[in-house]
Amino acid sequence: MSQPVPDPEPTSAGLPPATDGPSGDAAPTSVATAGPEPRRPRSVAKIVVAAFGLAALVGLTFVAGFGTGFAVGRPAESSYEIRVFLERDATEAQKAAVRTALERLDLTGEVRFKTREEAAADAQEKFKDYPDVLDSMTADNLPETFEATITTREPSCAGISPIAGLGGVDEMFVVRPATDDRPGVRLGC
């Protein structure tokens, strides 16, 4: 007669030991320990997609913030007009020196020179609604002028101010022209 087979003792993991076939003999096994399951490797594709998504988000934030200049407390770029009025008796050498000094600046466009006649024609157009002013806007009363434009976030008078001291210069000023959303400003260069 056969004897009943006793139930195997559970292992430390709470599972019966593995058997080696139909006879029920226990096979040598290692004892499993309770604990977290091992981590599965993540898909490389998911990691790459997440990295690109994060990079795109950071890039958009950078462009939106720094592109306007206001996200970091910096003003947006503005254009400034430099106007140099010459003395009536300025020589050609003095005019050339003023032009050269202006061209050394980081200008947006080219240096423009206006004769007295061009200045009078511009004034006649600009002040056409003020007939009492037009009488004084003639080529005899207006100076020859150099004009140039710079575009910058933070204007500096360092390179501009010395131009006012050149021979043949009567007056010079730098202005940020008025726009629809802000008034014009004259800098003290």
Buried (B, 14 or more C-beta within 10 A) or exposed (E): EEEEEEEEEEBEEEEEBEEEEEEEEEEEEEEEEEEEEEEEEEEEEEEEEEEEEEEEEEEEEEEEEEEEEEEEEEEEEBBBBBBBBBBEEBEEEBBEBBBEBBEEBEBEEEBEBBEBEBBBBBBEEEBEEEEEEBEEBBBEEBBBBBBBBBEEEEBEEEBBBEBBEBEBBBEBBBBBEEEEEEEEEEBEB
